[in-house]
Amino acid sequence: MLGSKLRDAIERLRNVRILDDAALEESIRDIQRALIASDVDVNLVFNLSAQLRAIAKKKPPRALTRKEFIIKSTYELLAKLLGGTHRPPERPKRILLLGLFGQGKTTTAAKLAKWYKKRGLSTGLICADVHRPASYEQLKQLAEQAGIDFFGMKGESNANKIVEAGLKALKKKDLIIVDSAGRSALDDELIDELKALKKTFKPDNIWLVLSADIGQLAKTQAKAFGNAVGINGIILTKMDSSSKGGSALAACAETRAPVYFIGTGEKLGDFEHFDAERYLSRIMGYGDLQALLEKASELSIESPAELLEGEFNLKVFYKQLEATMNLGPLDKIAEMLGLKTALPKEELEITEEKLKRFKVIMDSMTKYELMHPEAIDSSRIRRIAKGSGCSEASVRELLRNYRKMKRVFEKLQKFAKKGSIENIDMEKLLRKFSVKKKRMFR
């Protein structure tokens, strides 16, 4: 919601013929409505508005028109409002994660360990949550999925004993991450426990895990944990499903604690370094190709362009399914390419379960059928259904979805060949403003 409304505001500003004071004020009101509707603090919104008015009075740089200068400044101020971009530490040794119940801390611990593992660090996880019975099994299972060494002491009620033993067991690791206990509120008991854990663990980084759906309350929680224990970083979860993500980011920015990472889904790979400019570009529908390139690189896929090459048939579709299932849902890929708003919603809603079933069905097809799906008639459908253990209806559903996916990829190919998204002028404008794509360390 925030992204589409901000995009509308920027587009109206860009399309106005004469940018006089009245047009500028209307644009500012559009931006105010977009931010306030997304639960951003009113004082922050009015402060941004005042900054925009002040900038509008300045003389633009020689290379830019007044309109371009104001649009550029608006984009930069919005990125600043959301906290800007902070480079995470490259080789941390010990990270202590804090957070209340329901914030996604345990899952985040595994995601974070996997993120650093992919960047060359040997990592280990310690479960120091002695209050939530399921935390031990949950973190252990997540660690196994991520290929991360895990340490915990099931049934032990003293978190410090667990951490002391864990440090010995994982002493050869480059990075050790501790998942601490949470509560429904930051009470004195939790504060005392976290302080003792901090003394035992001696972390070089203490990061608070917050759910984006708490919106403005992120500021209150960050300040409370900061005053009680001390934090030097924040990770925001549920950024894919919360309409208050922008509000939470703005609230965190007020505390001056950098947001290093955001969680964008339930899978271990749905985790990324937070870059305010790229985040804005994505939610506004202008795409984040760099994020897709980084994810493809992690999965040893040479380029997302591979998904858009060649004649489209079931054999190509099969390869694309494998790559797509690793990269994420099709709607997320389209979002990163800046094409989500350009493609019909129903053409992006093929679930992961269906994709897996489609692969099983295609494994029962002949090479000819994969290369020439139009040749699959009723008799071939019966044979394929029997060989795959699926119903004929499932085979027909695959063929329908193949034709649907073919239309999607043909549209993606069309956009890719043009080198544009919905509006090439805006993309050129952002390039002119030097909104650069940042490379993470390797």
N, C-alpha and C positions, 0 to 999 in steps of 0.2 A: 504493500500500500504506500509506504513512504517513498519507495523508488519511483513508482509510476506517477505519483503526484509531483515529486521534484522534477521528473522528466518533463511533465506537462508545463510546469512553471518555466523551466529553462527554454523549452521549445517556443512557448508564447513570447518570451523575451527575445529569442533569436529571430522570430518571424515578424516582430513589430516593425513597421516601416520607418517611423520616426521615434527615436528613443528620447522622449521628453520626460519631464518630471512626473507627469501623470502616469505615463506608461511604466516608469521605474517603480512608482509606488504600488501600482497594480501587481507588478511582478513580485515585489517584496511581500505584499499581502498573500499572494499565492504560496510563496515559500513559508510564510508564517503559518498558514492554514495546514500545509503539509506536515510541518514539524510538530505543531501542537496536536494535530489529530493522531500523531504517532507517540504521544505522551512525552515529548521532549519538554523539559522545564521551560516555563514561559519566560523567565528572566534571561535564560540563554538565548531564546529566540529573539527577544527584543534587543539584546546586545548584538547579535549577528545583524539584525536589521539596521541598527545604528552604524555599524561598521560598513555596511553596504552603501548607505547614504553618504558616508564620509568619502568612501572610495570613488563614488560617482562624481564627486566634485573635483577629483584630481585630474590632471592632464594625462591621457593615456600614453604609453610608450610609442615611439615612432612607428614601430612595426604593426601596431594594432589600432583598429578603429575603436571608438568609444564603446560601441556595443560589445565588441570582442573582449575588450578590457574588462568590462563589467561582468560578462559571462565567465571569463577566466577567474576573476576575483571571487565570484560567487562559488564556483567549484572549489577553489582553494579554501575559502572560509568554511564551507560545509565539511571538507575533509578535516580541517582543524577542529571544528566543533565535535567531530566524531573521534578525536584523539590523535589524529595524525598517524604516522607509521613509526614503530620502534623495532629496531633489529633485536631479535632474541639473542641471548648469550650463545656464542658458538660452541664452547666446550665447558658447560657447567659440570660440576662434580656431584653436587647434592641438591636436590630440589624437594622441598616440603610443600605438599598441597593441602590447603585449608578450604573449608566450606561447610555450609549447613546441609541438612538432609535435603534430598531432592534436587540438588544442583548439578548432578552428573559428575561428581568428583572421581569416583572409582573408574568409570569408563574413560574419563579424561586422562587418568594416570596411565592407563594402557596405551591410549592414543599418543600421548606425549612421548612415552618410551619408544614406541614404534617410529615416531617422527625423527627422533634423534638417532635411532638405530639405522635408519635409511641414510643418515648423513655421516655414517662411519663410526659412531660411538657404540661401544658395548654397554648395554644398559641392564639394570636390575630393578625389580619392583619389590617393595616391602609393604605388606598389609599391616598397618598399625591401628586399624579400626577395631577396637575390642568391644564395641557396643552394639553394632549391627551384625547379627548372626550370619547374614548372607554375604557379607562383604568379603570374607575369606574365600569362599567358593567362587564368587563372582570375579574377583581380581585374578585368582588362580586360572580360571578358564580363559579370561581375556589375555592373560600373559601367554598361555599356551597357544592361543590363536595367533598372537603377534610374534611368537618365537622369542619371547623375553624370559630371562631367568626370574623366578619368583621365590620369595621367602615369606613365610608366615608361620605362626604357632597356634594352631587351632585349639581353642579352649583356654588360652592364656589371657588373663585379665589385665596384665600390666603391659601397657604399650611400650614403655621404656625398655623392658627386658627383650621384647620382640625386636626393637630397633638395634639394641646392642648386639644381639645374636645375628641379626640380619647384616649388620656392617661387617662382621667377621666372615660370614658366609659369602658375601658379595664383594669382598675387599679388592678383588682383581678387576672389577668393573670400572669403566671410565665414568659412568653416571649411575647414581642410585636415586630412585624416586620413592618417596614415602607417601602413601595414602593414609592420611590421618582420620580420626573419628570426626563425625559431625553431630549436630544436635538440631532440634527444631528452632533453637535460638542461641545466641552467643551469651551463655550464662557464666557465672564465676567458675563453676566446675570445669567447663570446657576450656576456659581461658587458662586455668591452672595446669590442665593436662597438656595444652599446646605449648605453654611456656617450658614445661619440663621436657617435652619432646624436642623442642628447639635446642635446649641445653645439651641433651644427649646426642642428637643427630648432627648438630652444628652445620646447618645448611648454608650454602652460599646464595641460594635463592629461595624465597618463600612466596609462593604464588597462590592467590585466592581464586577459587573456581565459583563463578556466578552463572545462574541461568538467565538468559536474555529476557525471559518473560516477566522478570520482576521490574523491568523498566527503571524508573527513577529511584527505586529503592536500592539499586546497585550502589549509589553514592553513599547511602547510610550504612550499608553492610561493609563496603570497602573501608570507610573511615573507622568503623567500629573494630574491625579486624586489624587495621593498621595501628590504631591506638593501643590495642590490647597485646598484640603479638609482634606487629611489624610486618609489612608486606612490601615487596618490590616488583610485583607484576600481577597481572590479572588474565584469566582465561574465561571467555564467555562461551557458554554452551547454548544449544537449541537456537542458533542463529538462523537455521533454515525454516523454523516453524513459528517463530514469534514475531508478531507485528510490532513489538516494542524493542527490537534489536537496536535501532537508532537511538532510542531513548536511553537504553542501558549503556551504550557506547559514550554518549554525551555525558551521562552521569559519572561514568568512570573517569572521563577526561578531566572532570572538575577536581578529582582527588589527586591528580598528577601521577597516579600509578599507571604505568603503561599497559595497554592491552596487547599482549604478545601473540595470542592465538585465539581462534574461534572454532567452535564445533559446528559442523554444518550437516549433521545427520547421525544416524545410529551406528553405522559401520566404523571400524577402526580407522579406515582411510579417510573418513569424513572429518578432516581436521587440517587446518591450514594457518600459516602465519598471517596475522592481520595487517592489511595494508589499506588505509582509509581511502586512498584514491581508487584502488582497484575495486574495493567494496562498493563505493559509490557508483563506479562505472557499471558494475554488474547489476546492482539493484535498480539502476535507472534504465537498464536495457541496452547498454552500449557494449556489453561483453567484458570478459576477462580471459583473453586468450592465453595470457602468461600462466594463469592457474592451471589451465588445461594442459599446456605444454609441460609444466612441472609434474603434474600427475602422470602424464604419459611417459615422461622420462623415468619416473620411479618404477613404472611397470614395464620398462624396456620396450615401449612402443616408440618407434622412431619419430613419428609425428602424427597429430590428430588428422592431418591431411590424408593419411592412409585410409581413413574411413570414407573418404569422398572420391576415391579414384576408381577408374575402370568401369566396365559394363556391369550393371547390377543384375545378378542372378542369385539363386539360392546358395551357391558355393561361396560367393562374395558375402552374401547375407550371413552365412554361418561364421565366417571369419570376423565379420563386424559384430556379431553377437558376442563372441568371445572377448573382443576388445571393449565393447560397450559395457558388458557386465563387470569388467574390471574398472573401467573409468567411472562408472556410476550410471544412474538412470538417464534415459535419453533427454528428459526435460532439463537435467542439470547440465548436460553437455551443450544443449541448445542455449541455455542461459549464459554459459561461459563464452559462447560464440556471439552472444548478443542477438540471438535469433528467436528467443522464446516467445516474444510478442508477435513475431512474424509467422509462426506456425500454429495451425489449429490445435487446440488443447487435446482433442481426442486422438490426434496423431502422435502424441507424446506419452500416452498413458498405457504403455505396454509394460506389465509388471515383471519383476524378476522371475517369479514362479513360472510365468508363461514362457519367458525366454528359455528357461531350463528345459521345459517340456518340448519346446520347438526344437532344441538341439537334439534331444532324444529321437524325435521324429525324423529329423534330417539325417541322423546316423543310419536310418533304415532305407534311405534312398540310394539309388544308383548314381554313378557319376554323371550319366546322361541327364537324369532327372534334376540333379543339382544345377547343371549347366543350362537346362532348358525347362524351367518350371511350367511354361505354358503347355508342355506336352503331357502334363500329369492329368489323366482323365479318371473316370470313376473306377475302372479296374485297377489302375495303379494306386489310387487312394486306398482301396480295400487291402491290397498287398502291403502297402506302407503301414497302415494301421495295425495289421496283424503282426508285422515284424517288429514294430516299436512297442507293442502292448498298449497302444492308445486307441481311442475310438476314431471312427471315420470323421466324426464331427470335429475332433481335435485337429486332424490333418487338414480339414477344410478351413478351420480357423487359422491355422498356420499360413495357408495360402492367401487367405484374406489379409492377414497382417503383413505378409510379405509384400503384397501389392500396396498396402498402406505405407509400409516402411520405404518401399521403392519411391513413392511420391515424396516422402520426407527427405530422403537422401538426394533426390533429384533437385529439390528446392535448396538443400544445403550446398550442393554442387554449384547451383546457379549463383548463390550468394558468394561462395568462395571464389568463383571465377571473376566475379565483379570486384572482389576485394572490398566489399561494402557490407553494411548491415542495413537497417531500415533507413538510415539517413547518412549518406556519405559525407555531407557537409559538416556534421557535428564531429565525425571521426577525424576529418582533416583539421577541424578547429582544435580538438584536443591535442593532436600532434603538434600543431603550431604553438600551443601553449606549453609544450615540453612536458606533458603528463607522461613521464617515462615509465616503462615497465621495469621493475626492479628484479635483479637476479639474486636468489638466495645463495648462501655459501655452499660449497660442495665439500 
